[in-house]
Amino acid sequence: YPGNPALVKTSAQTEFYNMTKELRVGEMYLIAAEASYMKDGSGLSFLNDLRSKRGATALLNLSGAQLFSQIKDEWARETCGEGFRLDCLKRWGDGCRRMTAQHLTDGFLRNDPNYLDLNVPATDKHFVWELPQNDTQANTNLQKNWE
């Protein structure tokens, strides 16, 4: 690709420099599916388009809560480990429930009460972090989000 003229310096080594922009196509399909579902209950076509590009089978005759559940599951699969999960849970108003550990008997995980069976509802104040005191002092327009 020819370089961005704003990035070209005096040497020929910078001739092909570009400011790349990351575009996650899977995320775009999921945004479209969720937006369509929220607008009029559709969104299955966007979800199936994404699934077909990933080599998964198409979902047939889904609507209502089942469709939205599949959209949520696809968000979890497509963005696994990328830091999207908490934002998705907040957007949907879902809480966070810890899943069963795979190798609990190996002794790697603690088994204290409220550790393995952790369940934080979306209305809990701990579901979002408190604004740091330094930030609220530096910017008086910020209001504390915890009492």
JOTA-V317218 format. One record per residue. N is the residue number from 1. SS is DSSP state (~ for helix, > for strand, _ for the rest). PHI is phi in radians with two decimals (* if undefined). OMEGA is omega in degrees with one decimal (999 if undefined). Layout:
n = [N;N]
ss = [SS;SS]
phi = [PHI;PHI]
omega = [OMEGA;OMEGA]
This chain:
n = [1;2;3;4;5;6;7;8;9;10;11;12;13;14;15;16;17;18;19;20;21;22;23;24;25;26;27;28;29;30;31;32;33;34;35;36;37;38;39;40;41;42;43;44;45;46;47;48;49;50;51;52;53;54;55;56;57;58;59;60;61;62;63;64;65;66;67;68;69;70;71;72;73;74;75;76;77;78;79;80;81;82;83;84;85;86;87;88;89;90;91;92;93;94;95;96;97;98;99;100;101;102;103;104;105;106;107;108;109;110;111;112;113;114;115;116;117;118;119;120;121;122;123;124;125;126;127;128;129;130;131;132;133;134;135;136;137;138;139;140;141;142;143;144;145;146;147]
ss = [_;_;_;_;~;~;~;_;_;_;_;~;~;~;_;_;_;_;_;_;_;_;_;_;~;~;~;~;~;~;~;~;~;~;~;~;~;~;~;~;_;_;_;~;~;~;~;~;~;~;~;~;~;_;_;_;_;_;_;_;_;_;_;~;~;~;~;~;~;~;~;~;~;~;~;~;~;~;_;_;_;_;_;_;~;~;~;~;~;~;~;~;_;_;_;>;>;_;_;_;_;_;_;~;~;~;_;_;_;_;_;_;_;_;_;_;_;_;>;>;_;_;_;_;~;~;~;_;_;_;_;_;~;~;~;~;~;~;_;_;_;_;_;_;_;_;_]
phi = [*;-1.14;-1.32;-1.35;-1.02;-1.24;-1.76;-1.27;-1.73;-1.37;-1.61;-1.28;-1.17;-1.72;-1.11;-1.94;-1.26;-2.37;-1.67;-1.27;-2.16;-1.33;-2.26;-1.70;-1.10;-1.02;-1.13;-1.11;-1.09;-1.19;-1.08;-1.12;-1.13;-1.18;-1.13;-1.11;-1.10;-1.17;-1.31;-2.48;1.45;-1.63;2.12;-1.13;-1.13;-1.13;-1.11;-1.20;-1.04;-1.13;-1.08;-1.17;-1.23;-1.67;1.47;-1.62;-1.35;-1.28;-1.63;-1.96;0.92;-1.70;-2.75;1.08;-1.09;-1.13;-1.11;-1.13;-1.09;-1.19;-1.10;-1.07;-1.09;-1.18;-1.01;-1.11;-1.23;-1.24;-1.98;-0.97;1.34;-1.86;1.51;-1.58;-1.03;-1.10;-1.10;-1.12;-1.07;-1.13;-1.08;-1.46;1.30;-1.59;-1.48;-2.10;-2.07;-1.23;-1.47;-1.15;-1.24;-1.34;-2.15;-1.14;-1.31;-1.32;1.47;-1.40;-1.89;-1.24;-2.15;-1.17;-1.04;1.12;-1.91;-1.37;-1.81;-1.08;-2.49;-1.95;-1.22;-1.13;-1.47;-1.19;-1.17;-1.37;-1.25;-2.12;-1.32;-1.27;-1.14;-1.09;-1.05;-1.05;-1.19;-1.22;-1.34;-1.29;-2.19;-1.26;-1.32;-1.38;-1.94;-1.05;-1.68;-2.08;-1.38]
omega = [175.1;-175.1;174.7;-177.0;-179.7;-177.9;-177.2;176.3;-177.7;-177.4;178.7;-178.8;-178.1;-175.2;-176.5;177.0;176.9;173.8;-176.9;177.4;-178.9;177.6;179.0;-177.3;178.9;178.6;178.9;177.1;-179.2;176.0;179.4;180.0;-179.2;179.1;177.9;178.6;-179.0;-177.8;-173.8;176.9;178.3;179.6;-178.4;-178.5;177.9;179.9;179.2;175.4;179.1;-179.1;-179.9;177.8;177.8;178.8;178.9;180.0;179.3;175.5;-175.7;171.1;175.8;175.1;176.2;-176.2;178.8;178.5;-178.6;176.5;178.2;176.6;177.9;179.5;179.6;173.8;-178.2;-179.7;-173.4;-174.6;-177.9;176.4;-176.7;175.7;-179.8;-166.1;-177.5;177.6;178.4;-179.8;177.8;-178.3;-178.0;-176.7;178.6;174.6;179.8;177.1;-178.7;179.8;178.7;179.4;-177.6;-175.3;-177.1;-175.5;-178.8;177.9;-179.5;-176.8;174.8;178.6;177.1;174.8;180.0;174.7;178.0;-178.5;-177.2;177.9;-179.0;178.5;-178.1;-179.9;-180.0;-178.2;179.7;-179.7;172.3;179.7;176.8;174.6;-179.9;-178.6;178.9;179.6;-179.3;176.3;-179.0;-179.2;-176.3;176.2;178.5;175.4;180.0;179.6;172.7;177.1;999]
